[in-house]
Amino acid sequence: MVGENQVYWMSDMKQLPVATFGERVWQVVCAIPRGEVLSYREVAKRAGFPGAARAVGTLMKQNFDPARPCHRVIRSDGTLGEYNRGAHRKKSPLKSEGVVFEGNRVRLSSRLAETAIS
């Protein structure tokens, strides 16, 4: 907050790089190793936006770039959630990466440890 007698010129301020919500989310998602998963909630938290799990889901659903492993982001209860290529197509790449399933849910012990990626 600028005080009454303080004046700041734009030239006096350093310009810092600012990552957008999407950029920060993609940084987290792209760091998830093969064979491991994170929940939408955990991705939002690690990106610095706790409480934005639904926005993470929306971003994942809009992804068509195969270099971004959105299939590694699941619901907190271990179910897969939606997938832009069809929910039924999300399980196959996860299984091929070694993610373990119990029925239609990811076995939660195969998820990333809460501190694995910062």
PASELUM-55772 format. One record per residue: x, y, z of N, C-alpha, C in turn; residue in one letter; residue number from 1. Coordinates in steps of 0.1 Angstrom, whole numbers, padded with zeros to 4 digits. Layout:
N
((X Y Z) (X Y Z) (X Y Z) 'A' NUM)
...
# end
This chain:
118
((0008 -0012 0000) (0000 0000 0000) (0009 0012 0000) 'M' 1)
((0006 0022 -0008) (0013 0034 -0010) (0008 0044 0001) 'V' 2)
((0018 0049 0009) (0014 0059 0019) (0011 0073 0012) 'G' 3)
((0006 0082 0020) (0003 0095 0015) (0014 0102 0008) 'E' 4)
((0026 0101 0014) (0037 0109 0009) (0047 0101 0000) 'N' 5)
((0042 0089 -0004) (0051 0081 -0012) (0046 0080 -0026) 'Q' 6)
((0055 0081 -0036) (0052 0080 -0050) (0061 0070 -0056) 'V' 7)
((0055 0061 -0063) (0063 0050 -0070) (0062 0052 -0085) 'Y' 8)
((0073 0052 -0092) (0072 0053 -0106) (0074 0039 -0112) 'W' 9)
((0067 0036 -0123) (0068 0022 -0128) (0083 0019 -0131) 'M' 10)
((0091 0028 -0135) (0105 0026 -0138) (0112 0021 -0126) 'S' 11)
((0107 0025 -0114) (0114 0021 -0101) (0111 0006 -0098) 'D' 12)
((0101 0001 -0103) (0097 -0013 -0099) (0103 -0023 -0109) 'M' 13)
((0108 -0034 -0103) (0113 -0045 -0111) (0101 -0053 -0116) 'K' 14)
((0103 -0057 -0128) (0092 -0065 -0134) (0096 -0080 -0132) 'Q' 15)
((0087 -0086 -0125) (0089 -0100 -0122) (0081 -0109 -0131) 'L' 16)
((0086 -0121 -0135) (0078 -0130 -0143) (0066 -0135 -0135) 'P' 17)
((0055 -0135 -0140) (0043 -0140 -0133) (0037 -0152 -0141) 'V' 18)
((0036 -0163 -0135) (0031 -0175 -0141) (0016 -0175 -0140) 'A' 19)
((0009 -0178 -0150) (-0006 -0179 -0150) (-0010 -0191 -0142) 'T' 20)
((-0023 -0192 -0139) (-0028 -0204 -0133) (-0025 -0216 -0142) 'F' 21)
((-0028 -0215 -0154) (-0025 -0227 -0163) (-0011 -0231 -0164) 'G' 22)
((-0002 -0221 -0165) (0013 -0224 -0165) (0017 -0232 -0152) 'E' 23)
((0012 -0227 -0141) (0016 -0233 -0128) (0010 -0247 -0127) 'R' 24)
((-0002 -0249 -0132) (-0008 -0262 -0131) (0000 -0272 -0141) 'V' 25)
((0003 -0267 -0153) (0010 -0276 -0162) (0024 -0279 -0157) 'W' 26)
((0030 -0271 -0150) (0043 -0274 -0144) (0042 -0286 -0134) 'Q' 27)
((0032 -0285 -0126) (0029 -0296 -0116) (0026 -0309 -0124) 'V' 28)
((0017 -0308 -0133) (0012 -0320 -0140) (0024 -0326 -0148) 'V' 29)
((0032 -0319 -0155) (0043 -0324 -0163) (0054 -0330 -0154) 'C' 30)
((0054 -0327 -0141) (0064 -0333 -0132) (0059 -0346 -0126) 'A' 31)
((0047 -0350 -0129) (0042 -0363 -0123) (0049 -0374 -0131) 'I' 32)
((0057 -0383 -0124) (0064 -0393 -0131) (0054 -0404 -0136) 'P' 33)
((0059 -0411 -0147) (0052 -0422 -0152) (0049 -0432 -0141) 'R' 34)
((0036 -0437 -0141) (0032 -0447 -0132) (0027 -0442 -0118) 'G' 35)
((0027 -0428 -0118) (0022 -0422 -0105) (0011 -0412 -0109) 'E' 36)
((0003 -0409 -0099) (-0009 -0400 -0102) (-0010 -0390 -0090) 'V' 37)
((-0017 -0379 -0093) (-0021 -0369 -0083) (-0036 -0366 -0085) 'L' 38)
((-0042 -0362 -0074) (-0056 -0358 -0075) (-0057 -0343 -0080) 'S' 39)
((-0068 -0340 -0085) (-0071 -0326 -0090) (-0068 -0317 -0078) 'Y' 40)
((-0072 -0320 -0066) (-0071 -0312 -0055) (-0056 -0310 -0051) 'R' 41)
((-0048 -0321 -0052) (-0034 -0319 -0049) (-0026 -0311 -0060) 'E' 42)
((-0030 -0313 -0072) (-0024 -0304 -0083) (-0027 -0290 -0080) 'V' 43)
((-0039 -0286 -0077) (-0043 -0272 -0074) (-0035 -0267 -0062) 'A' 44)
((-0034 -0275 -0052) (-0026 -0271 -0040) (-0011 -0269 -0043) 'K' 45)
((-0005 -0278 -0051) (0009 -0277 -0054) (0012 -0265 -0064) 'R' 46)
((0001 -0262 -0072) (0003 -0250 -0081) (0001 -0237 -0074) 'A' 47)
((-0003 -0238 -0061) (-0005 -0225 -0054) (-0019 -0220 -0054) 'G' 48)
((-0029 -0229 -0058) (-0043 -0225 -0058) (-0051 -0235 -0051) 'F' 49)
((-0050 -0236 -0038) (-0058 -0246 -0030) (-0073 -0242 -0032) 'P' 50)
((-0081 -0252 -0034) (-0095 -0249 -0036) (-0099 -0248 -0050) 'G' 51)
((-0089 -0249 -0059) (-0092 -0247 -0074) (-0092 -0261 -0081) 'A' 52)
((-0096 -0271 -0074) (-0096 -0285 -0080) (-0105 -0285 -0093) 'A' 53)
((-0116 -0279 -0092) (-0125 -0280 -0104) (-0119 -0272 -0116) 'R' 54)
((-0112 -0261 -0113) (-0106 -0254 -0124) (-0095 -0262 -0130) 'A' 55)
((-0088 -0270 -0122) (-0077 -0279 -0127) (-0084 -0290 -0136) 'V' 56)
((-0095 -0295 -0132) (-0102 -0305 -0140) (-0107 -0299 -0153) 'G' 57)
((-0111 -0287 -0153) (-0115 -0280 -0166) (-0103 -0278 -0175) 'T' 58)
((-0092 -0274 -0169) (-0080 -0273 -0177) (-0075 -0286 -0183) 'L' 59)
((-0076 -0297 -0175) (-0072 -0310 -0180) (-0081 -0315 -0191) 'M' 60)
((-0094 -0312 -0190) (-0103 -0316 -0200) (-0101 -0309 -0214) 'K' 61)
((-0095 -0297 -0213) (-0093 -0289 -0225) (-0079 -0293 -0232) 'Q' 62)
((-0071 -0301 -0225) (-0058 -0305 -0230) (-0059 -0315 -0241) 'N' 63)
((-0052 -0313 -0253) (-0051 -0322 -0263) (-0036 -0324 -0267) 'F' 64)
((-0027 -0319 -0259) (-0013 -0320 -0261) (-0008 -0333 -0255) 'D' 65)
((-0004 -0343 -0262) (0001 -0356 -0257) (0013 -0354 -0248) 'P' 66)
((0020 -0343 -0249) (0032 -0341 -0240) (0028 -0337 -0226) 'A' 67)
((0015 -0334 -0224) (0010 -0330 -0211) (0002 -0342 -0205) 'R' 68)
((0007 -0349 -0195) (0001 -0361 -0190) (-0011 -0359 -0182) 'P' 69)
((-0022 -0354 -0187) (-0034 -0351 -0179) (-0040 -0364 -0175) 'C' 70)
((-0037 -0375 -0181) (-0043 -0388 -0177) (-0038 -0392 -0163) 'H' 71)
((-0027 -0386 -0158) (-0022 -0389 -0145) (-0029 -0381 -0133) 'R' 72)
((-0039 -0373 -0137) (-0046 -0366 -0127) (-0060 -0372 -0125) 'V' 73)
((-0063 -0376 -0112) (-0075 -0384 -0109) (-0082 -0377 -0098) 'I' 74)
((-0094 -0382 -0095) (-0102 -0377 -0083) (-0095 -0382 -0070) 'R' 75)
((-0098 -0375 -0059) (-0092 -0379 -0046) (-0097 -0392 -0041) 'S' 76)
((-0108 -0397 -0046) (-0113 -0410 -0041) (-0107 -0422 -0049) 'D' 77)
((-0098 -0419 -0059) (-0092 -0429 -0067) (-0099 -0432 -0080) 'G' 78)
((-0111 -0426 -0082) (-0117 -0428 -0095) (-0111 -0419 -0105) 'T' 79)
((-0112 -0423 -0117) (-0105 -0416 -0128) (-0110 -0402 -0131) 'L' 80)
((-0122 -0399 -0130) (-0127 -0386 -0134) (-0129 -0387 -0150) 'G' 81)
((-0131 -0375 -0155) (-0133 -0374 -0170) (-0120 -0373 -0177) 'E' 82)
((-0121 -0375 -0190) (-0109 -0374 -0199) (-0114 -0369 -0212) 'Y' 83)
((-0106 -0360 -0218) (-0111 -0354 -0231) (-0111 -0364 -0242) 'N' 84)
((-0105 -0375 -0241) (-0105 -0386 -0251) (-0115 -0397 -0248) 'R' 85)
((-0123 -0394 -0237) (-0133 -0404 -0232) (-0128 -0410 -0220) 'G' 86)
((-0136 -0411 -0209) (-0131 -0416 -0196) (-0126 -0430 -0197) 'A' 87)
((-0132 -0438 -0206) (-0128 -0452 -0208) (-0114 -0453 -0213) 'H' 88)
((-0109 -0443 -0219) (-0095 -0443 -0225) (-0085 -0438 -0215) 'R' 89)
((-0088 -0434 -0203) (-0079 -0429 -0194) (-0072 -0441 -0186) 'K' 90)
((-0079 -0452 -0184) (-0074 -0463 -0176) (-0062 -0470 -0183) 'K' 91)
((-0063 -0472 -0196) (-0053 -0479 -0204) (-0039 -0474 -0203) 'S' 92)
((-0037 -0461 -0205) (-0023 -0455 -0204) (-0018 -0456 -0189) 'P' 93)
((-0027 -0455 -0180) (-0023 -0456 -0166) (-0018 -0470 -0163) 'L' 94)
((-0026 -0480 -0167) (-0022 -0494 -0165) (-0009 -0497 -0172) 'K' 95)
((-0007 -0492 -0184) (0006 -0494 -0191) (0018 -0488 -0184) 'S' 96)
((0015 -0478 -0176) (0026 -0471 -0168) (0028 -0478 -0155) 'E' 97)
((0020 -0488 -0152) (0022 -0495 -0139) (0013 -0491 -0128) 'G' 98)
((0004 -0482 -0130) (-0006 -0478 -0119) (-0015 -0490 -0116) 'V' 99)
((-0016 -0493 -0103) (-0024 -0504 -0099) (-0038 -0500 -0096) 'V' 100)
((-0048 -0508 -0101) (-0062 -0506 -0099) (-0068 -0516 -0091) 'F' 101)
((-0078 -0512 -0083) (-0087 -0521 -0076) (-0101 -0518 -0081) 'E' 102)
((-0106 -0527 -0090) (-0118 -0524 -0097) (-0116 -0512 -0106) 'G' 103)
((-0125 -0502 -0104) (-0124 -0490 -0113) (-0117 -0478 -0106) 'N' 104)
((-0110 -0481 -0095) (-0102 -0471 -0087) (-0087 -0474 -0087) 'R' 105)
((-0080 -0463 -0087) (-0065 -0464 -0085) (-0063 -0468 -0071) 'V' 106)
((-0055 -0478 -0069) (-0051 -0482 -0055) (-0043 -0470 -0049) 'R' 107)
((-0049 -0464 -0039) (-0043 -0451 -0034) (-0029 -0453 -0029) 'L' 108)
((-0025 -0464 -0025) (-0011 -0466 -0021) (-0001 -0464 -0033) 'S' 109)
((-0007 -0465 -0046) (0002 -0463 -0057) (0003 -0448 -0061) 'S' 110)
((-0005 -0440 -0054) (-0004 -0425 -0056) (0009 -0419 -0052) 'R' 111)
((0012 -0408 -0056) (0024 -0401 -0052) (0023 -0398 -0037) 'L' 112)
((0035 -0398 -0030) (0035 -0394 -0016) (0032 -0379 -0016) 'A' 113)
((0026 -0374 -0006) (0022 -0360 -0005) (0034 -0350 -0007) 'E' 114)
((0046 -0355 -0004) (0057 -0345 -0005) (0066 -0349 -0017) 'T' 115)
((0062 -0357 -0026) (0071 -0362 -0037) (0074 -0351 -0047) 'A' 116)
((0065 -0342 -0050) (0068 -0331 -0059) (0065 -0318 -0052) 'I' 117)
((0073 -0309 -0053) (0071 -0296 -0047) (0070 -0285 -0057) 'S' 118)
# end
